[in-house]
């Protein structure tokens, strides 16, 4: 197997042709064709190198011949010498360590030390590494060991899988087959319901959208809606989670690695219940997203293809913002990466973009219903859906994001524009309190008890 990636760490890098960034040198070489392949019998020795620079030069050549990327990291205070060997300055003791991260059966470790100004090389060791063939039991042991290393270990978690036909609370067993078409082709849909004080909030509303998304994705569920509903409730119960979320997926199922799902034996259902905290009511900044919005056909479907959403979120974080705001093909305000947007206009209207080109958020639709209470109290004049321009949005009295994970989150800045006085709005706060109250003590139509 070719050595695909080469990593070199140095406590002190004595010589380099070019240093970039923070004491890092990265050299990539990808020829159109190459014939050199590194096998378990290949070896590299540094005994013939007469200087530290000569050693580095040989290592670079070796990496390039292997169609690889070489990364050198130097500590602060590194002495950088000329690229000519005869001008290389003596250097203090240093060590290099190489590690192959390819899937081949070869791993090379090279350690070179300088103990004097003569730059004589120390020891060189080459070690073979066999990728083990594991039994099913050994795989389970490795998964358990991996979970023990997690920095953030989730609590009160349970997973259902139609593949193994039951629920597990062992996090290391919460796996999905690699040949599942949801994994390698993105052919799947999902949805989420919140858990509050031992009740599933808007389970039926989310489940209805879940089934609609599956129909649009041409996935026939393995069970009817009533059985799926029962499975979801039992999964939440097994988790012992009283406040959190229940997320569930419908996949075309495992079968093969082709594009068409025709080789899939049956669709698959997965569900996970896990603990979360109640989101805080705090103002945030948003930015206009430069990531292209999904076409309406895919935007109104809650599919697992969230790459545009993720990139939009990452772009926002790179600009020290909470979320990106998408505009539709006509330039009107659409939605956030996983939340709806709403405004309180100067006329005291609660205005939300219509759902014809975006996902119809269950929480957003519930907020529209609860907002009628504020109309009765004359805190709002009316509630409506419609087209919203960027100018209207930025001139609004209040701006908010709405979703099951954030509930109602105030926006106090959009790009460089401050929304109103730059403070969380009173209507936004009232809607946040209404949705929390609804989750805690709302009618049976939105609260399903979990039988722990």
HUQUIZI-V221425 format. One record per pair of residues at least 12 apart in sequence whose ideal C-beta (glycine too) atoms are under 8 Angstrom apart, sorted by sequence separation. I is the first residue (numbers start at 1). J is the second residue. D is the distance in whole Angstrom. If there is no record, write none. Layout:
BEGIN
i->(I	I)
j->(J	J)
d->(D	D)
END
This chain:
BEGIN
i->(13	46	79	97	98	111	112	157	252	253	312	324	340	341	352	371	398	399	412	97	111	163	193	235	253	323	324	340	399	44	96	97	110	111	157	159	163	192	193	211	232	253	254	294	312	323	410	44	96	110	159	161	191	252	253	293	368	399	410	56	95	96	109	110	191	232	251	252	292	323	325	352	95	109	154	157	250	251	291	368	44	94	95	108	109	153	191	207	210	250	251	335	340	350	410	94	108	191	249	250	251	334	340	410	93	94	107	190	228	249	291	333	394	399	408	93	107	189	207	248	249	291	316	332	340	350	393	394	398	92	93	106	107	191	207	248	249	339	342	398	91	105	106	190	248	289	334	335	340	394	396	397	408	409	105	147	189	247	248	291	312	313	334	335	340	350	396	408	105	147	189	204	207	246	247	290	312	313	342	394	400	407	105	146	203	246	289	399	90	189	246	247	289	310	398	408	38	53	57	90	91	103	144	189	245	287	309	329	397	398	400	407	36	37	90	100	143	188	203	221	244	245	287	308	309	328	398	407	36	53	143	187	189	203	244	286	328	350	355	397	398	34	36	54	88	188	219	244	245	306	348	349	354	400	2	34	53	140	143	187	200	219	241	243	244	287	306	348	349	350	352	353	354	27	31	34	140	200	217	219	241	243	291	293	348	349	350	351	352	353	354	2	29	51	239	241	243	287	290	293	347	349	350	351	352	353	2	3	29	50	53	238	239	243	285	286	289	291	293	299	349	351	353	367	1	2	15	27	31	52	200	214	235	239	285	286	287	288	289	293	299	344	352	1	15	27	30	51	59	213	235	236	284	285	286	287	288	289	351	1	14	15	29	210	231	235	284	286	287	289	364	14	29	52	59	193	232	284	286	288	363	364	16	29	210	231	363	15	28	195	228	293	351	361	363	367	27	28	52	361	362	26	27	203	361	26	198	222	363	26	27	197	222	343	351	25	26	195	197	200	221	222	223	24	25	195	196	220	222	341	345	379	380	24	195	219	221	289	379	24	25	195	343	346	348	23	24	194	195	286	343	346	8	23	59	194	195	345	346	379	23	193	194	341	344	345	23	192	193	343	344	374	192	343	344	19	23	192	249	300	332	333	343	344	16	191	192	300	332	333	343	374	6	55	190	191	300	302	330	332	333	342	343	374	16	190	299	300	301	331	341	342	13	19	190	299	300	331	341	3	6	13	52	162	189	190	296	299	300	333	341	342	371	374	13	19	162	188	189	296	340	341	370	373	4	6	8	10	12	13	38	52	188	296	339	340	3	4	5	6	7	8	9	10	12	188	327	339	340	371	2	3	4	5	6	7	8	9	10	11	14	16	42	44	46	187	188	339	367	370	2	3	4	6	8	10	12	13	14	15	16	39	40	43	187	336	338	370	2	12	13	15	17	38	40	44	46	55	339	12	13	14	15	39	52	167	182	185	336	338	339	367	10	15	38	51	167	367	370	50	169	182	366	38	169	181	182	339	160	167	180	181	49	160	180	181	363	366	15	180	181	184	14	47	160	180	181	185	187	14	46	160	176	179	15	159	179	185	14	47	158	177	179	350	46	158	179	195	323	12	45	322	12	14	44	158	181	366	12	13	158	344	12	44	157	158	11	43	156	158	181	344	10	11	156	157	216	217	344	10	156	216	10	182	217	9	322	8	9	40	156	180	213	8	213	325	8	213	7	163	6	7	210	209	6	7	176	5	4	5	3	4	5	4	174	3	2	14	1	3	1	2	288	1	3	1	162	1	3	14	163	162	161	162	161	162	160	161	160	159	160	191	159	160	189	190	159	189	190	286	158	189	190	157	158	188	189	286	157	188	156	157	186	284	156	157	186	156	186	154	155	154	182	284	286	279	284	285	288	279	281	282	283	284	285	286	287	288	279	281	282	283	284	285	286	287	276	281	283	284	285	286	279	283	283	283	283	282	281	281	209	281	209	206	205	278	245	202	205	245	202	205	202	206	202	201	194	242	193	192	240	192	237	236	237	233	237	233	233	201	201	199	201	204	205	197	196	197	196	202	204	194	201	203	201	200	199	200	199	200	199	200	198	199	198	198	195)
j->(25	58	91	109	110	123	124	169	264	265	324	336	352	353	364	383	410	411	424	110	124	176	206	248	266	336	337	353	412	58	110	111	124	125	171	173	177	206	207	225	246	267	268	308	326	337	424	59	111	125	174	176	206	267	268	308	383	414	425	72	111	112	125	126	207	248	267	268	308	339	341	368	112	126	171	174	267	268	308	385	62	112	113	126	127	171	209	225	228	268	269	353	358	368	428	113	127	210	268	269	270	353	359	429	113	114	127	210	248	269	311	353	414	419	428	114	128	210	228	269	270	312	337	353	361	371	414	415	419	114	115	128	129	213	229	270	271	361	364	420	114	128	129	213	271	312	357	358	363	417	419	420	431	432	129	171	213	271	272	315	336	337	358	359	364	374	420	432	130	172	214	229	232	271	272	315	337	338	367	419	425	432	131	172	229	272	315	425	117	216	273	274	316	337	425	435	66	81	85	118	119	131	172	217	273	315	337	357	425	426	428	435	65	66	119	129	172	217	232	250	273	274	316	337	338	357	427	436	66	83	173	217	219	233	274	316	358	380	385	427	428	65	67	85	119	219	250	275	276	337	379	380	385	431	34	66	85	172	175	219	232	251	273	275	276	319	338	380	381	382	384	385	386	60	64	67	173	233	250	252	274	276	324	326	381	382	383	384	385	386	387	36	63	85	273	275	277	321	324	327	381	383	384	385	386	387	37	38	64	85	88	273	274	278	320	321	324	326	328	334	384	386	388	402	37	38	51	63	67	88	236	250	271	275	321	322	323	324	325	329	335	380	388	38	52	64	67	88	96	250	272	273	321	322	323	324	325	326	388	39	52	53	67	248	269	273	322	324	325	327	402	53	68	91	98	232	271	323	325	327	402	403	56	69	250	271	403	56	69	236	269	334	392	402	404	408	69	70	94	403	404	69	70	246	404	70	242	266	407	71	72	242	267	388	396	71	72	241	243	246	267	268	269	71	72	242	243	267	269	388	392	426	427	72	243	267	269	337	427	73	74	244	392	395	397	73	74	244	245	336	393	396	59	74	110	245	246	396	397	430	75	245	246	393	396	397	76	245	246	396	397	427	246	397	398	74	78	247	304	355	387	388	398	399	72	247	248	356	388	389	399	430	63	112	247	248	357	359	387	389	390	399	400	431	74	248	357	358	359	389	399	400	72	78	249	358	359	390	400	63	66	73	112	222	249	250	356	359	360	393	401	402	431	434	74	80	223	249	250	357	401	402	431	434	66	68	70	72	74	75	100	114	250	358	401	402	66	67	68	69	70	71	72	73	75	251	390	402	403	434	66	67	68	69	70	71	72	73	74	75	78	80	106	108	110	251	252	403	431	434	67	68	69	71	73	75	77	78	79	80	81	104	105	108	252	401	403	435	68	78	79	81	83	104	106	110	112	121	405	79	80	81	82	106	119	234	249	252	403	405	406	434	78	83	106	119	235	435	438	119	238	251	435	108	239	251	252	409	231	238	251	252	121	232	252	253	435	438	88	253	254	257	88	121	234	254	255	259	261	89	121	235	251	254	91	235	255	261	91	124	235	254	256	427	124	236	257	273	401	91	124	401	92	94	124	238	261	446	93	94	239	425	94	126	239	240	94	126	239	241	264	427	94	95	240	241	300	301	428	95	241	301	96	268	303	96	409	96	97	128	244	268	301	97	302	414	98	303	98	254	98	99	302	302	100	101	270	100	100	101	100	101	102	102	272	102	102	114	102	104	103	104	390	104	106	105	266	106	108	119	268	268	268	269	269	270	269	270	270	270	271	302	271	272	301	302	272	302	303	399	272	303	304	272	273	303	304	401	273	304	273	274	303	401	274	275	304	275	305	274	275	275	304	409	411	405	410	411	414	406	408	409	410	411	412	413	414	415	407	409	410	411	412	413	414	415	405	410	412	413	414	415	409	413	422	423	424	424	424	429	360	432	362	362	362	436	404	362	365	405	363	366	366	404	404	404	404	452	404	404	452	405	450	450	451	448	452	450	451	438	439	439	442	445	446	439	439	440	440	446	448	439	446	448	447	447	447	448	448	449	449	450	449	450	450	452	450)
d->(7	7	6	6	5	6	7	7	5	6	4	7	7	6	7	5	7	4	7	7	7	8	5	8	5	5	6	7	8	8	6	6	6	6	6	8	6	7	8	6	6	5	7	6	7	6	4	8	7	7	4	8	5	6	4	7	6	7	6	8	6	5	6	8	7	6	6	8	7	7	6	7	7	7	7	7	6	4	5	8	6	8	6	6	5	8	6	7	8	7	8	7	7	7	4	7	7	4	8	6	7	6	8	7	6	6	6	8	8	7	5	5	6	5	6	5	7	7	7	7	5	4	8	7	4	5	7	8	7	7	6	7	3	7	6	7	7	7	7	6	6	7	7	8	4	4	6	4	8	5	7	5	5	8	7	5	4	7	7	6	8	5	5	7	4	8	7	4	6	4	5	8	7	7	5	7	4	8	7	7	7	6	6	7	7	7	6	8	4	8	5	8	7	7	3	6	5	6	8	8	7	7	5	5	7	7	4	8	6	8	5	5	4	8	6	8	4	7	7	6	6	6	5	8	6	5	6	7	6	8	7	7	7	8	5	7	8	5	7	8	5	7	8	6	8	7	5	4	5	8	8	7	4	7	8	8	5	7	7	7	7	7	5	7	5	5	8	5	6	8	8	7	6	6	8	5	8	7	8	6	7	7	7	4	5	5	5	6	5	8	7	8	7	6	4	5	7	5	8	7	6	7	7	8	8	7	5	4	4	8	4	7	7	7	7	6	3	8	6	8	6	6	5	5	7	6	8	7	7	7	6	5	5	8	4	6	8	7	6	8	8	7	8	7	5	8	6	5	8	8	7	5	7	6	5	6	6	5	6	7	4	4	7	7	7	5	4	7	7	8	5	7	7	6	8	7	6	7	5	7	6	7	7	8	7	7	6	6	5	6	7	6	8	6	5	7	7	8	8	6	7	7	5	8	8	7	5	6	7	5	8	6	5	6	8	8	8	6	7	6	6	7	7	7	4	7	6	6	6	8	7	8	7	7	6	5	7	8	6	5	7	5	7	7	8	7	7	8	6	7	6	7	7	4	8	6	6	6	6	7	7	7	8	8	6	7	6	6	5	4	5	7	7	8	4	7	6	5	7	7	5	4	7	8	7	7	8	8	6	7	5	6	5	6	6	6	7	6	8	6	6	8	8	7	8	6	6	7	8	7	7	5	6	8	4	5	6	7	7	8	7	8	8	5	7	7	7	6	7	5	6	6	6	8	4	6	8	6	5	4	7	7	7	7	8	5	6	6	7	8	8	7	6	8	4	5	4	7	6	7	8	6	8	7	6	4	7	6	7	8	6	8	6	6	5	6	5	6	6	5	8	6	7	7	7	7	7	3	6	4	5	5	8	8	8	8	8	5	6	7	8	8	5	8	4	6	6	6	8	6	8	4	5	7	5	7	6	7	8	7	7	6	8	6	5	7	7	7	8	7	6	8	8	8	6	5	6	6	6	8	6	4	7	8	7	6	7	8	6	5	5	4	6	8	8	7	7	7	5	6	7	6	7	7	7	4	7	6	6	8	5	4	8	5	8	7	6	8	3	7	5	4	6	7	5	8	6	7	6	6	6	8	6	6	8	4	5	7	8	7	4	6	4	7	6	8	5	5	5	8	6	5	6	6	5	8	8	6	7	7	4	5	6	8	6	7	7	6	6	5	7	6	5	7	5	7	6	7	7	7	6	5	7	7	7	7	7	7	8	5	5	7	6	4	7	6	7	7	6	7	6	7	7	3	7	7	8	7	8	8	6	5	7	4	8	7	7	5	7	7	4	6	7	8	7	6	5	6	8	8	7	5	6	7	5	7	7	7	7	4	8	5	7	8	7	7	6	5	4	5	6	7	6	6	5	7	7	7	7	5	8	8	5	6	7	7	7	6	5	8	7	7	7	4	5	6	8	7	4	8	7	8	7	8	8	7	5	7	7	6	7	5	6	5	5	7	7	5	8	7	7	8	7	8	8	8	5	8	7	6	6	8	5	5	6	7	5	6	7	8	5	8	8	8	7	8	4	6	6	5	7	7	6	5	6	7	4	4	6	8	6	6	7	7	5	7	7)
END
